[in-house]
């Protein structure tokens, strides 16, 4: 068996897409009489600055001879990768073993690649010690993703799928002709086995990219048959190629559990704490709050593109206990989802006079309150119940604002009630 890993072949402006290139490599493998067992689409650390869009890397699992597989893939990358773009630095790595037999060092590298930052030198050191074939173009940074794609099969255990339909090459870069009604209808029929196809709040078709790439639409879900059924029902311009990818999208593989005190930049976390400041909406519509524990605090933000999610964040108040999830960069956690573990449902207010019912006045520093008319006294403020808009449980950003790797609540498996966005 052979595992081919590829990455960093596309350009934000010029198009292409590494998934498309992987399907071309898969075709070349089949033409050489190899069997393609699986195409793997891996989302790596979303905090990587030099990503084109979603920090994807691809692996092809095949029975073709490794040397031949390497030559075929190198040929495809050479002809199709958008190397004229200064930010495109393709990488190719080929491993001569089954995906299950990946050495621990490479599996570990894949885990790091999803949750930390790595260097090309580190990738090259591990490629060499594993004895893999590899090639890099320009600065060869794509070798990081290519190696991670090889290690990912053993690194992760939770998988979803995506059915991608591709456009005719002469249409790349032109507006996509897809019937929205057919997308919404098909998405409704297969929900929740299929998710993040549309955003019912904004009426947008999330499955259609906005870039000049070859993808017409991508249908994501838990069940390969269900994503296929949705794709079959969508009416659109001609589809020239389709492929089913096994992926770590929608799994939260990027999140690690941590305390507030151990947070590092450019990593994504699941962190518990107490809301320590009133949520504040600032210019641009971004909502900020502070999360704290006994020793430290962290600024959290729900940015404008997270739209209606911001209302849930605004409904938090100091004293609420939550677990927040998101990437930390520049000292701020970009909220992807949070769960309310305990709601603060009381507030301290100035007491009313038990006799006349009017608000009491302060009797001086640390001397409680008194009613000037009735001369009644109390020791301090009293607790009052407050109505809360939030309930206990998980809240998330809407499909349109979801990161590829973030797990939609509708997939289940969360430790509490969920309030899924669809
Ligand atoms: P494409 O469709 O081309 O894959 P993309 O949005 O996935 O686009 P890339 O163009 O692949 O982004 O850019 C990401 C680059 O970052 C790649 O060169 C990849 O090797 C590298 N990379 C991925 N994960 C990490 C990581 N954890 N640390 C450092 N570099 C990384």
Boltz pocket constraint, residues with backbone or C-beta under 6 A from the ligand:
constraints:
  - pocket:
      binder: B
      contacts: [[A, 7], [A, 8], [A, 9], [A, 10], [A, 11], [A, 16], [A, 17], [A, 18], [A, 19], [A, 44], [A, 45], [A, 48], [A, 50], [A, 51], [A, 52], [A, 53], [A, 54], [A, 55], [A, 56], [A, 57], [A, 87], [A, 88], [A, 89], [A, 91], [A, 112], [A, 113], [A, 114], [A, 115], [A, 116], [A, 117], [A, 118], [A, 119], [A, 141], [A, 142], [A, 143], [A, 144], [A, 145], [A, 146]]
      max_distance: 6.0
